[in-house]
Amino acid sequence: MLLGGLAFLFTTFALIQKPLAESAKPRVETEEEQTVSFWQRHDPEVDQLLHEVKNEKELLARRAAELKELEARLAAERAELNQVTQRVAQIQQEFDQSVIRIKEEEAPNLKRLAKLYMTMTPEGASAIFRELDDEVVVKLLTFMKEDQSAPLLEAMAQQGEEQAKRAASLAEAMRKTTSEKKQTP
């Protein structure tokens, strides 16, 4: 048995050594094979794939350039939008200050006028109110007490259907104005 195992090993070694020795020798290329480069030896399918990859690379480069351009444009528009927003905020603040000043200056005048109309007869005051703007009339009525503004509205309602509707809209506007004053601290 020992002799059979040794014979097997020697035979296997002899059969494997010859192909190994041949594969270890460097392959000598012919002169024609040496002049043809690696890329020229492939078939047209490989050339087509390379062409498609090149086209895709160019397309990606163009898209990247477009994205950079859009990014720059977006940054410029954001900066412009920030400037406009800041300017609007500044104008709003100036406007709010102006409105507050006007309201502060307007209140004493309205109080004075309200006292003047309270001393008049309801018919006389309602005749003047007929010529005034609704917003001004509402402001004046809000400075009056209920027992003073009620006769004025009643006198307006007695002057016809049109004036009655106006008196109702003025009363509604007064309700809204009064509720807004209570809600704001």
C-alpha positions as CSV (number, residue, x, y, z in Angstrom):
1,M,0.0,0.0,0.0
2,L,2.8,2.3,0.8
3,L,4.3,1.6,-2.6
4,G,1.0,2.4,-4.4
5,G,0.7,5.7,-2.5
6,L,4.2,6.7,-3.5
7,A,3.6,5.7,-7.1
8,F,0.4,7.9,-7.1
9,L,2.3,10.9,-5.8
10,F,5.2,10.6,-8.3
11,T,2.7,10.3,-11.2
12,T,0.7,13.3,-10.1
13,F,3.8,15.3,-9.6
14,A,5.1,14.4,-13.1
15,L,1.8,15.3,-14.8
16,I,1.4,18.7,-13.0
17,Q,5.0,19.8,-13.4
18,K,5.0,19.9,-17.2
19,P,2.0,22.3,-17.5
20,L,3.3,24.4,-14.6
21,A,6.7,24.8,-16.3
22,E,5.1,25.9,-19.6
23,S,2.8,28.4,-17.9
24,A,5.8,29.9,-16.0
25,K,7.6,30.8,-19.3
26,P,6.9,34.3,-20.5
27,R,4.7,34.4,-23.6
28,V,6.4,36.0,-26.5
29,E,4.1,38.3,-28.5
30,T,4.4,38.6,-32.2
31,E,5.5,41.9,-33.7
32,E,2.0,42.6,-34.9
33,E,0.5,41.9,-31.5
34,Q,3.0,44.3,-29.9
35,T,2.1,47.2,-32.2
36,V,-1.7,46.8,-31.5
37,S,-2.7,48.5,-28.3
38,F,-5.0,47.0,-25.7
39,W,-8.0,49.2,-26.7
40,Q,-7.7,48.4,-30.4
41,R,-7.9,44.6,-29.8
42,H,-11.5,44.8,-28.5
43,D,-14.6,44.5,-30.5
44,P,-16.9,47.4,-31.6
45,E,-19.3,46.8,-28.6
46,V,-16.5,47.9,-26.2
47,D,-15.9,51.0,-28.4
48,Q,-19.6,51.8,-28.3
49,L,-19.7,51.4,-24.5
50,L,-16.7,53.7,-24.2
51,H,-18.4,56.2,-26.4
52,E,-21.6,56.1,-24.3
53,V,-19.5,56.5,-21.1
54,K,-17.8,59.5,-22.6
55,N,-21.1,61.0,-23.6
56,E,-22.6,60.4,-20.2
57,K,-19.5,62.0,-18.6
58,E,-19.9,65.1,-20.8
59,L,-23.6,65.3,-19.9
60,L,-22.9,65.1,-16.2
61,A,-20.2,67.8,-16.6
62,R,-22.8,70.1,-18.3
63,R,-25.4,69.3,-15.6
64,A,-22.8,70.1,-12.9
65,A,-22.1,73.4,-14.6
66,E,-25.8,74.2,-14.8
67,L,-26.3,73.3,-11.2
68,K,-23.4,75.6,-10.2
69,E,-24.9,78.4,-12.3
70,L,-28.3,77.9,-10.7
71,E,-26.7,77.8,-7.2
72,A,-25.0,81.1,-7.9
73,R,-28.2,82.6,-9.2
74,L,-30.1,81.3,-6.2
75,A,-27.6,82.7,-3.8
76,A,-27.8,86.1,-5.5
77,E,-31.6,86.0,-5.3
78,R,-31.5,85.0,-1.7
79,A,-29.3,87.9,-0.9
80,E,-31.6,90.3,-2.8
81,L,-34.6,88.8,-1.0
82,N,-32.9,89.3,2.3
83,Q,-32.2,93.0,1.4
84,V,-35.8,93.5,0.4
85,T,-37.1,91.8,3.5
86,Q,-34.9,94.0,5.7
87,R,-36.1,97.1,3.8
88,V,-39.7,96.1,4.2
89,A,-39.2,95.5,7.9
90,Q,-37.6,98.9,8.2
91,I,-40.4,100.6,6.3
92,Q,-43.0,98.7,8.5
93,Q,-41.2,99.9,11.6
94,E,-41.2,103.5,10.4
95,F,-44.8,103.2,9.4
96,D,-45.8,101.7,12.8
97,Q,-44.0,104.6,14.5
98,S,-45.8,107.1,12.3
99,V,-49.2,105.4,13.0
100,I,-48.6,105.5,16.7
101,R,-47.7,109.1,16.6
102,I,-50.7,110.0,14.5
103,K,-53.0,108.0,16.9
104,E,-51.4,109.7,19.9
105,E,-51.9,113.1,18.3
106,E,-55.4,112.3,17.0
107,A,-56.8,111.1,20.4
108,P,-57.0,114.5,22.1
109,N,-58.5,116.1,19.0
110,L,-61.2,113.3,18.8
111,K,-61.9,113.7,22.5
112,R,-62.4,117.4,22.1
113,L,-64.7,116.9,19.1
114,A,-66.7,114.2,21.0
115,K,-67.3,116.6,23.9
116,L,-68.4,119.3,21.4
117,Y,-70.9,116.9,19.7
118,M,-72.1,115.8,23.2
119,T,-73.1,119.3,24.0
120,M,-75.1,119.7,20.8
121,T,-78.6,118.4,20.3
122,P,-78.8,114.9,18.9
123,E,-80.5,116.2,15.7
124,G,-77.8,118.8,15.1
125,A,-74.9,116.3,15.8
126,S,-76.5,113.7,13.6
127,A,-76.9,116.2,10.7
128,I,-73.1,116.9,11.0
129,F,-72.4,113.1,11.2
130,R,-74.2,112.7,8.0
131,E,-71.5,114.7,6.2
132,L,-68.6,113.0,8.0
133,D,-66.8,109.8,7.0
134,D,-68.0,106.6,8.7
135,E,-64.5,105.9,10.2
136,V,-64.4,109.4,11.8
137,V,-67.9,109.0,13.2
138,V,-67.1,105.6,14.7
139,K,-64.0,107.1,16.3
140,L,-66.0,110.0,17.7
141,L,-68.7,107.7,19.0
142,T,-66.2,105.5,20.8
143,F,-65.0,108.5,22.8
144,M,-68.6,109.1,24.0
145,K,-70.4,107.3,26.7
146,E,-73.3,105.0,25.7
147,D,-76.0,107.3,27.1
148,Q,-74.5,110.1,24.9
149,S,-74.0,108.1,21.7
150,A,-77.4,106.4,21.8
151,P,-79.4,109.5,21.2
152,L,-77.2,110.5,18.3
153,L,-77.7,107.1,16.6
154,E,-81.4,107.3,17.3
155,A,-81.6,110.7,15.7
156,M,-79.7,109.4,12.6
157,A,-82.1,106.4,12.4
158,Q,-85.1,108.8,12.4
159,Q,-83.8,110.7,9.3
160,G,-84.8,108.0,6.9
161,E,-84.1,104.4,5.8
162,E,-80.6,105.2,4.4
163,Q,-79.5,106.9,7.6
164,A,-81.0,104.1,9.7
165,K,-78.8,101.5,7.8
166,R,-75.8,103.8,8.3
167,A,-76.5,104.1,12.0
168,A,-76.7,100.2,12.2
169,S,-73.4,99.9,10.4
170,L,-71.8,102.5,12.6
171,A,-73.1,100.6,15.7
172,E,-71.6,97.4,14.3
173,A,-68.3,99.2,13.6
174,M,-68.3,100.5,17.2
175,R,-68.9,97.0,18.6
176,K,-65.9,95.8,16.6
177,T,-63.7,98.7,17.7
178,T,-64.7,98.3,21.3
179,S,-63.9,94.5,21.3
180,E,-60.5,95.2,19.6
181,K,-59.6,97.7,22.4
182,K,-60.5,95.1,25.1
183,Q,-58.4,92.4,23.4
184,T,-55.3,94.4,22.9
185,P,-53.4,95.1,26.2
